[in-house]
Amino acid sequence: MKDTTFTLLVYSWIAIAIFIFPLVVKIVAPYGRHTTKKWGALIDNRIGWILMEMPALLVFAGFYLFGSGPKPSVTWVLFSLWVLHYVNRTLIFPFRLRTSGKKMPVAIIFMAIGFNLVNGFINGYYLGTMATLEQYPLGYWMDIRFILGILLFFGGMFINWQSDNILIHLRKPGETSYVIPQKGFFRFVSCPNHFGEIVEWAGFAMIAWCLPALAFFVWTVVNLLPRALHHHKWYKEKFQDYPPERKALFPFFL
């Protein structure tokens, strides 16, 4: 693929994210607490999670590992960060869920598969084929972008994993009623798991410092910000005693 064609593809992908953002703010994604049969056939949510996330893992890894580029050492770090996140999201997280019997729409799964195919491709192809030694020299390890990016990535991952763990253990086995999370970063925002994931990919984009990583970060915000707003609204409507100082996604701000 020519560089100009690839760059145009990535810019178009970013433009699509910006275009659909107002739409996804209005439309409540129908899974989890918002699941509805109005979106068609449903499937077990564990199977759904695996099907949704697997393309991001396999497509990215395939295009990186079989790419024809020189693969500077920093790109191996980026490869490892991506795989670490998606191995957890695809092969570990679904089996930790205490949501026996819950389902999600097949339509949402297909949308997520398309999203992950594109993001896995543009990032895997870029890092595996287009990245150069001049772009990521050995000295890049001491670059402020690498240092801050690593701190952001693992800081975000900690918040994301801790928040997921709190949600998973929020109810005892067999319980189905919703309660207000109180621990960790839930003291500040309704969706710290989403906040942590945004911080993660901001760190990834800072390390990579390339258009595909920026595109993925933009899409992460476009996907998770509306979801956090919808969750926050649901909490406030569901619980009269919901903490009024708690924000939706970004502590003390939004």
LINKA-V501136 format. One record per residue. N is the residue number from 1. RES is the residue in one letter. D_LAST is the distance of its C-alpha to the last C-alpha in Angstrom with 1 decimal. Layout:
BEGIN
n:N res:RES d_last:D_LAST
n:N res:RES d_last:D_LAST
END
This chain:
BEGIN
n:1 res:M d_last:40.5
n:2 res:K d_last:40.7
n:3 res:D d_last:38.0
n:4 res:T d_last:37.4
n:5 res:T d_last:37.1
n:6 res:F d_last:34.7
n:7 res:T d_last:32.5
n:8 res:L d_last:32.6
n:9 res:L d_last:31.6
n:10 res:V d_last:28.5
n:11 res:Y d_last:27.5
n:12 res:S d_last:28.1
n:13 res:W d_last:25.9
n:14 res:I d_last:23.0
n:15 res:A d_last:23.8
n:16 res:I d_last:23.8
n:17 res:A d_last:20.3
n:18 res:I d_last:19.1
n:19 res:F d_last:21.3
n:20 res:I d_last:20.2
n:21 res:F d_last:16.4
n:22 res:P d_last:16.5
n:23 res:L d_last:18.9
n:24 res:V d_last:17.0
n:25 res:V d_last:14.0
n:26 res:K d_last:16.7
n:27 res:I d_last:18.8
n:28 res:V d_last:18.0
n:29 res:A d_last:19.6
n:30 res:P d_last:22.5
n:31 res:Y d_last:22.7
n:32 res:G d_last:22.0
n:33 res:R d_last:21.2
n:34 res:H d_last:21.1
n:35 res:T d_last:24.6
n:36 res:T d_last:27.0
n:37 res:K d_last:30.5
n:38 res:K d_last:29.9
n:39 res:W d_last:29.1
n:40 res:G d_last:32.5
n:41 res:A d_last:34.1
n:42 res:L d_last:32.3
n:43 res:I d_last:32.9
n:44 res:D d_last:32.5
n:45 res:N d_last:29.0
n:46 res:R d_last:30.4
n:47 res:I d_last:32.6
n:48 res:G d_last:29.8
n:49 res:W d_last:27.6
n:50 res:I d_last:30.7
n:51 res:L d_last:31.6
n:52 res:M d_last:28.1
n:53 res:E d_last:27.6
n:54 res:M d_last:31.3
n:55 res:P d_last:31.5
n:56 res:A d_last:28.8
n:57 res:L d_last:31.0
n:58 res:L d_last:34.4
n:59 res:V d_last:33.9
n:60 res:F d_last:32.2
n:61 res:A d_last:34.8
n:62 res:G d_last:37.6
n:63 res:F d_last:36.9
n:64 res:Y d_last:36.3
n:65 res:L d_last:39.4
n:66 res:F d_last:41.7
n:67 res:G d_last:40.5
n:68 res:S d_last:43.2
n:69 res:G d_last:41.3
n:70 res:P d_last:42.1
n:71 res:K d_last:39.1
n:72 res:P d_last:38.4
n:73 res:S d_last:37.6
n:74 res:V d_last:33.9
n:75 res:T d_last:33.6
n:76 res:W d_last:34.9
n:77 res:V d_last:32.1
n:78 res:L d_last:29.6
n:79 res:F d_last:31.7
n:80 res:S d_last:31.6
n:81 res:L d_last:27.8
n:82 res:W d_last:27.4
n:83 res:V d_last:30.2
n:84 res:L d_last:28.8
n:85 res:H d_last:25.5
n:86 res:Y d_last:27.3
n:87 res:V d_last:30.2
n:88 res:N d_last:27.8
n:89 res:R d_last:25.8
n:90 res:T d_last:29.1
n:91 res:L d_last:31.8
n:92 res:I d_last:30.4
n:93 res:F d_last:27.1
n:94 res:P d_last:28.6
n:95 res:F d_last:31.5
n:96 res:R d_last:29.5
n:97 res:L d_last:27.8
n:98 res:R d_last:29.2
n:99 res:T d_last:28.8
n:100 res:S d_last:32.5
n:101 res:G d_last:33.2
n:102 res:K d_last:29.7
n:103 res:K d_last:29.7
n:104 res:M d_last:27.6
n:105 res:P d_last:28.7
n:106 res:V d_last:31.0
n:107 res:A d_last:29.4
n:108 res:I d_last:26.1
n:109 res:I d_last:28.1
n:110 res:F d_last:29.9
n:111 res:M d_last:26.8
n:112 res:A d_last:25.4
n:113 res:I d_last:28.9
n:114 res:G d_last:28.9
n:115 res:F d_last:25.5
n:116 res:N d_last:26.8
n:117 res:L d_last:30.2
n:118 res:V d_last:29.0
n:119 res:N d_last:26.6
n:120 res:G d_last:29.2
n:121 res:F d_last:31.9
n:122 res:I d_last:30.4
n:123 res:N d_last:29.3
n:124 res:G d_last:32.5
n:125 res:Y d_last:34.8
n:126 res:Y d_last:33.4
n:127 res:L d_last:33.6
n:128 res:G d_last:36.9
n:129 res:T d_last:38.7
n:130 res:M d_last:37.2
n:131 res:A d_last:36.0
n:132 res:T d_last:38.6
n:133 res:L d_last:40.0
n:134 res:E d_last:39.4
n:135 res:Q d_last:35.7
n:136 res:Y d_last:35.4
n:137 res:P d_last:38.3
n:138 res:L d_last:39.1
n:139 res:G d_last:37.6
n:140 res:Y d_last:34.2
n:141 res:W d_last:33.8
n:142 res:M d_last:33.4
n:143 res:D d_last:31.2
n:144 res:I d_last:27.9
n:145 res:R d_last:26.2
n:146 res:F d_last:27.8
n:147 res:I d_last:27.2
n:148 res:L d_last:23.5
n:149 res:G d_last:23.1
n:150 res:I d_last:24.9
n:151 res:L d_last:22.9
n:152 res:L d_last:19.5
n:153 res:F d_last:21.1
n:154 res:F d_last:22.6
n:155 res:G d_last:19.7
n:156 res:G d_last:17.4
n:157 res:M d_last:20.4
n:158 res:F d_last:20.8
n:159 res:I d_last:17.3
n:160 res:N d_last:17.8
n:161 res:W d_last:21.3
n:162 res:Q d_last:20.7
n:163 res:S d_last:18.0
n:164 res:D d_last:20.4
n:165 res:N d_last:23.2
n:166 res:I d_last:21.5
n:167 res:L d_last:20.9
n:168 res:I d_last:24.5
n:169 res:H d_last:26.0
n:170 res:L d_last:24.0
n:171 res:R d_last:27.0
n:172 res:K d_last:30.7
n:173 res:P d_last:32.8
n:174 res:G d_last:33.7
n:175 res:E d_last:30.9
n:176 res:T d_last:28.8
n:177 res:S d_last:26.8
n:178 res:Y d_last:23.0
n:179 res:V d_last:21.8
n:180 res:I d_last:18.6
n:181 res:P d_last:18.0
n:182 res:Q d_last:18.2
n:183 res:K d_last:19.1
n:184 res:G d_last:17.7
n:185 res:F d_last:14.1
n:186 res:F d_last:13.6
n:187 res:R d_last:13.8
n:188 res:F d_last:10.3
n:189 res:V d_last:8.5
n:190 res:S d_last:10.2
n:191 res:C d_last:11.0
n:192 res:P d_last:12.0
n:193 res:N d_last:14.8
n:194 res:H d_last:12.9
n:195 res:F d_last:10.9
n:196 res:G d_last:14.5
n:197 res:E d_last:16.0
n:198 res:I d_last:13.9
n:199 res:V d_last:14.9
n:200 res:E d_last:18.4
n:201 res:W d_last:19.0
n:202 res:A d_last:17.6
n:203 res:G d_last:20.4
n:204 res:F d_last:22.8
n:205 res:A d_last:22.3
n:206 res:M d_last:22.8
n:207 res:I d_last:26.0
n:208 res:A d_last:27.3
n:209 res:W d_last:26.5
n:210 res:C d_last:27.6
n:211 res:L d_last:26.6
n:212 res:P d_last:26.6
n:213 res:A d_last:24.3
n:214 res:L d_last:21.9
n:215 res:A d_last:22.3
n:216 res:F d_last:21.5
n:217 res:F d_last:18.2
n:218 res:V d_last:17.3
n:219 res:W d_last:18.3
n:220 res:T d_last:16.4
n:221 res:V d_last:13.1
n:222 res:V d_last:14.5
n:223 res:N d_last:15.6
n:224 res:L d_last:12.9
n:225 res:L d_last:9.6
n:226 res:P d_last:11.4
n:227 res:R d_last:12.8
n:228 res:A d_last:9.8
n:229 res:L d_last:8.8
n:230 res:H d_last:12.5
n:231 res:H d_last:12.8
n:232 res:H d_last:10.3
n:233 res:K d_last:12.2
n:234 res:W d_last:15.4
n:235 res:Y d_last:14.9
n:236 res:K d_last:14.4
n:237 res:E d_last:17.4
n:238 res:K d_last:19.4
n:239 res:F d_last:19.2
n:240 res:Q d_last:19.8
n:241 res:D d_last:19.3
n:242 res:Y d_last:15.8
n:243 res:P d_last:14.2
n:244 res:P d_last:12.4
n:245 res:E d_last:10.6
n:246 res:R d_last:9.0
n:247 res:K d_last:5.4
n:248 res:A d_last:5.7
n:249 res:L d_last:5.9
n:250 res:F d_last:5.1
n:251 res:P d_last:6.8
n:252 res:F d_last:6.6
n:253 res:F d_last:3.8
n:254 res:L d_last:0.0
END
